[in-house]
Amino acid sequence: MPLQNITTLPLENSVPNEVLFEIFNNLPVSNLATLTSVSHGFNAVAEHILYSSISIRDILSTSSPFPCRTNRCCQSIMQRAHLGKSIRGFHIRWQIDVHTSSSCNFDLGPTLLKLERVLRSGILSSIESLELWLGPVNRVFQSSIPHTIERIIYGSHFPQLTSCSLGAEWAKGLPSYSDVLDNFLGSLQLLRHLKLHDHHATLNLSPVALPILSSFRGSPATSASLLPGRPIQYLSLIGDDYDVNQEILTRFAKTTVPLRFLDLSGMSVRPILLRNLAAYLPAIEILKVRLALRHTLHYALTGIRLLTGLSSVLSTYHQLVHLDLSPTSVAGGDAEQELSLCNEWYCACPSLKRITFPSHTDWFLDSEGLWICRA
């Protein structure tokens, strides 16, 4: 129904909220915002939809050092506590403008206090998805104890949370996490998806914590402390590939179900690590990788033909279905060269059914055993 028709409905003929919800639910956000000013009835329904999933991004710069969008969002939530049960997602992202120096003085303190207040208030107790990416906060509060993220989540309670992503930009020497994070994670019995972007140590969780966690993104050390005894099938690693040693690989293999999806786009990976991973994680079906081309796979070749040497590595993967090399930066390459590599790799790894090249071109194996390109 066009927006102009909705706004001219005779309000004396009261339309049930359930009907209004179905009408409004697929409208653009801008139209929903307009509807909030039409009538009290429209406002009530439109606000519940608008606040059902909150996603805020602040771009911080020299001219805009204050996360004003997040600040206004927190104020709005506190003023509309009655909408709390409608809020299912709360996602906050702070990023530094690409033209702004990392040494810029950002004014984050007042907004952090508002975030603390909102998360501790209980208004968001029904959320199912939480994301806090606070960009430069680690550098702004270098000596913060506990970690700024922990100060925000301390005392909060999210019994319905199924997805959680926490972190900020990280560098050596910046604040580390404490048992506040451990206690917070230990309370999330329904959590299925977890990302810890700047946690580079082990977690100290009870063996019965996070009983249904199925995916994790984080550092090798954190992953090794989390995977054993949990049904994690998807793992995404960040950091340095030399941190993935034999002890860590051994712990990766102790999940209660086979690890099937491995994302290595967050680190530069040498072929030796791929071999080691195949030995410890034989059930891998989908592998996404950013190859470290300083350790070239075939010194005599250039461009995409450098990847020819990957055949010997792929031969160690016996259940691999999809090889995704899109995060790898390789110059050159055309359809003929990609097709040649598809055939070479398929000979080495007969389970392959799909290959994504650095060009982001997808190749699929059809029912007749021929590789078909789908750009």
Backbone torsions as a table, in degrees:
resi	resn	phi	psi	omega
1	MET	NA	130.2	179.3
2	PRO	-61.4	147.8	-176.6
3	LEU	-59.8	-38.8	-178.0
4	GLN	-63.4	-30.2	177.5
5	ASN	-72.8	-38.8	179.1
6	ILE	-62.1	-44.3	-173.9
7	THR	-73.6	-10.2	178.5
8	THR	-108.7	11.3	176.4
9	LEU	-61.8	139.7	176.9
10	PRO	-67.3	110.1	-173.2
11	LEU	-68.0	-21.1	179.5
12	GLU	-67.4	-24.4	172.8
13	ASN	-86.9	86.2	-172.6
14	SER	-59.3	124.1	177.3
15	VAL	-93.6	130.1	179.8
16	PRO	-55.8	143.6	-179.7
17	ASN	-58.6	-33.6	179.8
18	GLU	-61.8	-38.0	179.1
19	VAL	-71.0	-43.8	178.0
20	LEU	-59.9	-39.4	-179.9
21	PHE	-60.5	-44.8	-179.8
22	GLU	-64.6	-35.4	179.3
23	ILE	-70.6	-44.1	-173.5
24	PHE	-80.7	-23.4	-165.6
25	ASN	-58.7	-30.9	-177.1
26	ASN	-102.5	9.8	179.2
27	LEU	-76.1	151.2	173.8
28	PRO	-61.3	154.3	-178.7
29	VAL	-57.6	-39.5	-178.6
30	SER	-61.4	-39.2	177.9
31	ASN	-69.5	-38.9	177.1
32	LEU	-61.4	-41.3	179.2
33	ALA	-61.5	-38.2	177.5
34	THR	-65.2	-40.7	-178.0
35	LEU	-63.2	-26.9	-178.4
36	THR	-63.4	-20.1	-178.3
37	SER	-99.6	1.2	-176.4
38	VAL	-77.6	-49.2	-179.6
39	SER	-159.4	165.5	178.3
40	HIS	-62.7	-38.9	-179.4
41	GLY	-65.5	-45.8	177.9
42	PHE	-64.6	-40.5	-178.8
43	ASN	-60.1	-42.9	-177.5
44	ALA	-61.1	-44.6	-178.4
45	VAL	-72.6	-46.1	-177.3
46	ALA	-62.6	-39.2	179.7
47	GLU	-64.4	-40.3	179.0
48	HIS	-61.1	-37.2	178.3
49	ILE	-72.7	-44.9	-179.1
50	LEU	-59.3	-38.6	-175.4
51	TYR	-90.9	-0.4	-176.6
52	SER	-65.0	-33.9	176.8
53	SER	-139.7	108.3	-176.4
54	ILE	-97.5	124.7	179.1
55	SER	-134.4	113.3	-174.9
56	ILE	-122.3	132.5	174.6
57	ARG	-127.6	125.2	175.7
58	ASP	-109.6	127.5	174.3
59	ILE	-98.4	114.1	-175.8
60	LEU	-93.3	138.4	-179.2
61	SER	-151.1	177.9	178.0
62	THR	-60.5	-39.6	-179.0
63	SER	-83.6	-16.0	-179.9
64	SER	-137.7	72.1	-174.5
65	PRO	-83.6	2.3	-173.5
66	PHE	-114.8	127.3	179.2
67	PRO	-74.2	75.1	-170.7
68	CYS	-67.3	-33.9	179.7
69	ARG	-64.5	-44.3	178.4
70	THR	-63.7	-40.5	-179.6
71	ASN	-60.5	-47.5	179.6
72	ARG	-65.7	-37.3	178.9
73	CYS	-61.1	-46.4	-179.9
74	CYS	-61.8	-41.1	177.7
75	GLN	-62.0	-42.7	-179.1
76	SER	-63.9	-41.2	-179.8
77	ILE	-64.1	-43.7	-179.8
78	MET	-64.4	-31.7	179.6
79	GLN	-80.3	-15.2	-177.8
80	ARG	-125.4	51.1	-177.2
81	ALA	-58.5	-25.4	-178.9
82	HIS	-67.1	-14.4	179.2
83	LEU	-89.2	-1.4	-173.2
84	GLY	-52.9	-43.2	-177.1
85	LYS	-69.8	-15.0	177.9
86	SER	-86.0	-18.5	-175.0
87	ILE	-79.5	117.6	179.8
88	ARG	-107.9	-25.3	180.0
89	GLY	-132.5	136.9	178.5
90	PHE	-134.7	106.8	-172.9
91	HIS	-126.1	118.5	-179.2
92	ILE	-121.4	126.5	178.4
93	ARG	-132.0	126.2	174.1
94	TRP	-112.6	128.3	179.4
95	GLN	-131.2	148.5	176.7
96	ILE	-87.9	133.5	175.9
97	ASP	-57.0	140.3	-174.1
98	VAL	-61.2	-22.0	-178.4
99	HIS	-97.8	7.3	-176.9
100	THR	-103.4	135.5	178.8
101	SER	-67.6	142.4	179.0
102	SER	-67.3	-13.9	179.7
103	SER	-89.2	3.7	179.5
104	CYS	-60.2	144.5	179.1
105	ASN	-85.5	102.7	-180.0
106	PHE	-91.5	143.0	-179.0
107	ASP	-100.1	85.8	-172.8
108	LEU	-104.0	-22.0	-171.9
109	GLY	-52.3	-53.3	-177.6
110	PRO	-59.1	-39.2	-179.4
111	THR	-71.7	-35.6	176.5
112	LEU	-60.5	-39.9	178.1
113	LEU	-62.9	-39.1	178.4
114	LYS	-67.9	-39.1	176.6
115	LEU	-61.0	-44.2	177.3
116	GLU	-56.3	-46.4	-176.5
117	ARG	-63.1	-43.6	-178.7
118	VAL	-64.8	-46.1	-176.1
119	LEU	-70.2	-29.7	-180.0
120	ARG	-86.3	-14.3	-172.6
121	SER	-68.9	-22.4	-175.2
122	GLY	90.9	-7.4	-179.8
123	ILE	-61.8	-35.4	-176.4
124	LEU	-94.9	22.5	-174.2
125	SER	-66.0	-14.3	-179.4
126	SER	-98.2	2.7	-176.1
127	ILE	-66.3	147.6	178.5
128	GLU	-108.5	-17.8	-178.8
129	SER	-136.5	128.6	-179.5
130	LEU	-130.2	128.8	174.7
131	GLU	-132.5	125.4	174.0
132	LEU	-128.9	100.3	173.6
133	TRP	-114.1	106.5	-169.5
134	LEU	-105.8	27.3	169.6
135	GLY	45.9	-112.4	-172.5
136	PRO	-83.9	11.0	-171.5
137	VAL	-59.9	-32.3	179.5
138	ASN	-64.0	-36.5	-179.7
139	ARG	-76.9	-34.6	-179.8
140	VAL	-68.3	-36.3	-179.3
141	PHE	-119.6	64.6	-172.9
142	GLN	-63.6	-30.7	-177.3
143	SER	-103.5	17.4	-176.5
144	SER	-66.8	125.0	174.2
145	ILE	-131.9	120.1	-2.5
146	PRO	-72.2	179.0	176.3
147	HIS	-53.0	145.2	-177.3
148	THR	-55.9	-41.1	177.5
149	ILE	-59.1	-40.2	-179.2
150	GLU	-67.8	-35.9	177.6
151	ARG	-62.9	-33.2	-178.7
152	ILE	-75.7	-41.8	-175.1
153	ILE	-86.9	-12.6	-176.9
154	TYR	-58.9	128.9	177.8
155	GLY	82.1	0.1	179.5
156	SER	-87.4	158.5	-175.8
157	HIS	-141.0	117.6	-178.0
158	PHE	-129.7	77.1	-173.7
159	PRO	-66.4	-18.5	-178.2
160	GLN	-98.3	3.6	-172.6
161	LEU	-66.9	126.6	176.6
162	THR	-113.7	-18.4	-179.2
163	SER	-137.3	131.1	-176.5
164	CYS	-141.9	130.2	178.4
165	SER	-134.0	119.4	-175.5
166	LEU	-130.0	145.7	173.4
167	GLY	152.6	-179.0	178.8
168	ALA	-158.0	175.5	178.0
169	GLU	-60.7	139.6	-174.2
170	TRP	-123.7	146.8	170.7
171	ALA	-152.7	157.1	-179.0
172	LYS	-58.9	139.4	179.1
173	GLY	91.8	-7.9	179.4
174	LEU	-84.4	167.8	-173.0
175	PRO	-54.6	145.1	176.5
176	SER	-109.6	168.5	-178.7
177	TYR	-88.0	163.7	180.0
178	SER	-125.8	-163.5	-179.5
179	ASP	-72.4	-6.7	174.9
180	VAL	-60.2	-43.4	177.9
181	LEU	-65.8	-42.7	178.5
182	ASP	-57.0	-45.9	-178.7
183	ASN	-65.4	-39.3	179.0
184	PHE	-63.0	-49.4	-179.5
185	LEU	-64.1	-35.6	-179.7
186	GLY	-64.3	-17.4	-179.5
187	SER	-90.9	-3.5	-173.2
188	LEU	-100.0	78.5	-174.5
189	GLN	-72.5	-18.3	-179.1
190	LEU	-101.4	4.9	-174.8
191	LEU	-67.7	130.8	178.1
192	ARG	-113.5	-29.7	-174.9
193	HIS	-130.0	127.3	-176.0
194	LEU	-135.7	134.0	173.7
195	LYS	-129.4	127.0	176.4
196	LEU	-124.8	98.5	-168.4
197	HIS	-77.9	-28.4	-175.9
198	ASP	-126.1	27.0	176.4
199	HIS	-102.9	115.9	-173.3
200	HIS	-121.0	24.7	177.6
201	ALA	-128.2	-178.1	179.4
202	THR	-78.4	153.2	172.2
203	LEU	-94.6	148.0	178.9
204	ASN	-114.4	78.6	-176.7
205	LEU	-108.7	151.5	173.2
206	SER	-63.8	146.0	178.2
207	PRO	-57.6	-22.5	-178.4
208	VAL	-94.6	-1.1	178.6
209	ALA	-74.4	151.5	178.9
210	LEU	50.5	56.8	-172.4
211	PRO	-69.6	-19.9	-178.1
212	ILE	-119.5	20.0	179.3
213	LEU	-61.8	127.2	-176.8
214	SER	-116.0	-17.5	178.7
215	SER	-142.9	146.8	179.8
216	PHE	-145.8	141.5	171.9
217	ARG	-127.1	124.6	-179.7
218	GLY	178.2	-169.2	-177.5
219	SER	-74.5	161.2	177.5
220	PRO	-57.5	-43.7	-178.2
221	ALA	-64.1	-44.6	178.9
222	THR	-64.8	-42.1	179.4
223	SER	-60.7	-42.9	-177.7
224	ALA	-64.2	-28.5	179.0
225	SER	-83.8	-15.7	-173.8
226	LEU	-101.8	-35.8	-172.5
227	LEU	-66.8	-42.8	-175.6
228	PRO	-55.9	129.4	176.0
229	GLY	81.1	6.9	-179.3
230	ARG	-124.5	152.0	-174.5
231	PRO	-83.2	53.0	-177.3
232	ILE	-84.9	122.5	179.3
233	GLN	-108.4	-18.9	-177.2
234	TYR	-121.5	125.1	179.6
235	LEU	-129.4	130.2	175.9
236	SER	-123.3	119.0	-175.8
237	LEU	-100.2	144.1	174.7
238	ILE	-128.4	153.7	178.5
239	GLY	116.9	-138.0	-176.5
240	ASP	-114.8	138.2	-176.4
241	ASP	-68.5	-23.5	179.3
242	TYR	-72.8	-8.8	174.6
243	ASP	-79.0	-11.6	-179.0
244	VAL	-90.3	87.0	-177.7
245	ASN	-95.8	-176.8	-175.7
246	GLN	-63.7	-39.5	179.1
247	GLU	-61.5	-43.0	179.6
248	ILE	-66.7	-41.8	178.0
249	LEU	-60.5	-39.2	178.5
250	THR	-60.7	-40.4	179.9
251	ARG	-72.5	-33.5	175.7
252	PHE	-57.3	-33.4	-174.6
253	ALA	-80.3	1.4	-174.4
254	LYS	-101.4	21.9	174.1
255	THR	-70.0	160.3	-178.0
256	THR	-81.1	-14.1	173.3
257	VAL	-130.9	155.7	-178.7
258	PRO	-62.7	138.3	175.0
259	LEU	-76.2	120.3	-172.4
260	ARG	-113.3	-23.9	-176.6
261	PHE	-121.2	120.4	-177.7
262	LEU	-125.4	119.3	-178.9
263	ASP	-110.4	112.6	179.8
264	LEU	-113.8	27.2	179.7
265	SER	-74.4	-14.2	-178.6
266	GLY	-90.3	9.4	176.7
267	MET	-151.8	155.2	173.8
268	SER	-83.5	123.6	-168.8
269	VAL	-113.1	130.4	174.9
270	ARG	-88.3	152.5	-179.8
271	PRO	-55.7	-32.7	-178.3
272	ILE	-61.7	-36.0	178.4
273	LEU	-68.2	-38.4	178.3
274	LEU	-60.7	-39.6	176.7
275	ARG	-63.1	-45.4	-178.6
276	ASN	-64.1	-40.5	179.1
277	LEU	-62.8	-39.1	179.2
278	ALA	-62.6	-34.8	-179.0
279	ALA	-69.4	-36.7	-175.8
280	TYR	-94.6	-23.5	-177.4
281	LEU	-125.5	71.6	-172.4
282	PRO	-71.0	-11.5	-175.6
283	ALA	-93.8	6.5	-177.5
284	ILE	-57.9	125.9	178.9
285	GLU	-108.7	-31.3	179.9
286	ILE	-126.6	124.1	-177.8
287	LEU	-126.4	116.7	176.2
288	LYS	-110.9	125.1	-169.3
289	VAL	-144.4	142.4	171.0
290	ARG	-108.1	101.7	-175.6
291	LEU	-71.5	141.8	175.5
292	ALA	-85.4	97.7	-173.3
293	LEU	-78.5	-2.8	170.5
294	ARG	-66.6	-22.9	173.0
295	HIS	-103.4	71.7	-173.0
296	THR	-59.2	147.1	-176.7
297	LEU	-83.5	-20.1	178.5
298	HIS	-152.2	102.7	-171.5
299	TYR	-64.3	-24.1	-174.5
300	ALA	-83.2	-6.1	-174.7
301	LEU	-115.4	164.3	178.7
302	THR	-129.5	169.5	178.3
303	GLY	59.2	-145.9	-175.8
304	ILE	-67.0	-21.5	178.8
305	ARG	-67.9	-11.8	172.1
306	LEU	-55.9	-29.1	-173.6
307	LEU	-79.2	-1.8	179.1
308	THR	-54.9	-40.3	-177.6
309	GLY	-67.0	-4.9	179.5
310	LEU	-71.1	-14.5	-177.8
311	SER	-56.7	-43.9	-177.7
312	SER	-65.8	-30.4	177.2
313	VAL	-73.3	-45.2	-177.6
314	LEU	-64.2	-24.9	179.8
315	SER	-65.1	-14.7	179.5
316	THR	-89.1	-6.1	178.4
317	TYR	-102.3	114.6	-172.2
318	HIS	-101.2	-7.8	178.3
319	GLN	-125.7	11.8	-176.5
320	LEU	-68.5	124.3	-179.4
321	VAL	-105.3	-39.7	-175.7
322	HIS	-129.0	119.2	173.7
323	LEU	-104.7	118.0	-177.5
324	ASP	-113.3	107.3	179.2
325	LEU	-103.7	14.2	-176.2
326	SER	-59.6	-29.5	177.4
327	PRO	-74.8	-12.3	-178.1
328	THR	-79.8	135.2	-179.5
329	SER	-98.4	108.8	178.3
330	VAL	-134.1	127.2	179.4
331	ALA	-78.4	147.8	174.6
332	GLY	80.5	-174.0	-179.4
333	GLY	108.3	135.7	176.2
334	ASP	-135.3	179.8	-175.5
335	ALA	-60.5	-38.1	-178.6
336	GLU	-65.1	-43.2	179.0
337	GLN	-67.2	-40.3	179.2
338	GLU	-64.4	-41.8	178.2
339	LEU	-62.4	-39.7	178.4
340	SER	-61.4	-42.4	178.2
341	LEU	-66.8	-38.4	177.1
342	CYS	-55.9	-46.6	-178.8
343	ASN	-66.7	-40.0	178.7
344	GLU	-63.6	-46.6	-176.4
345	TRP	-70.9	-32.6	178.6
346	TYR	-66.3	-35.3	176.1
347	CYS	-64.2	-37.1	-179.6
348	ALA	-78.6	-31.5	-175.2
349	CYS	-135.6	85.1	-173.7
350	PRO	-65.1	-11.6	179.1
351	SER	-80.6	-11.7	-177.2
352	LEU	-62.0	134.5	176.6
353	LYS	-126.4	-17.2	-177.5
354	ARG	-148.9	137.6	177.7
355	ILE	-133.6	127.5	175.4
356	THR	-109.5	120.5	-175.4
357	PHE	-89.2	168.0	175.9
358	PRO	-55.9	-23.8	176.9
359	SER	-74.6	-3.9	-175.8
360	HIS	70.7	13.6	174.0
361	THR	-81.8	134.3	179.0
362	ASP	-100.3	136.5	173.0
363	TRP	-119.9	133.9	-178.5
364	PHE	-122.3	143.2	176.1
365	LEU	-86.7	120.6	-178.4
366	ASP	-85.6	-179.2	-174.7
367	SER	-67.0	-16.1	179.8
368	GLU	-98.7	6.9	178.0
369	GLY	81.1	20.1	178.6
370	LEU	-107.6	142.9	179.2
371	TRP	-86.3	126.1	-177.2
372	ILE	-114.9	131.7	-178.8
373	CYS	-87.8	134.4	173.2
374	ARG	-132.7	102.8	-176.6
375	ALA	-70.6	NA	NA
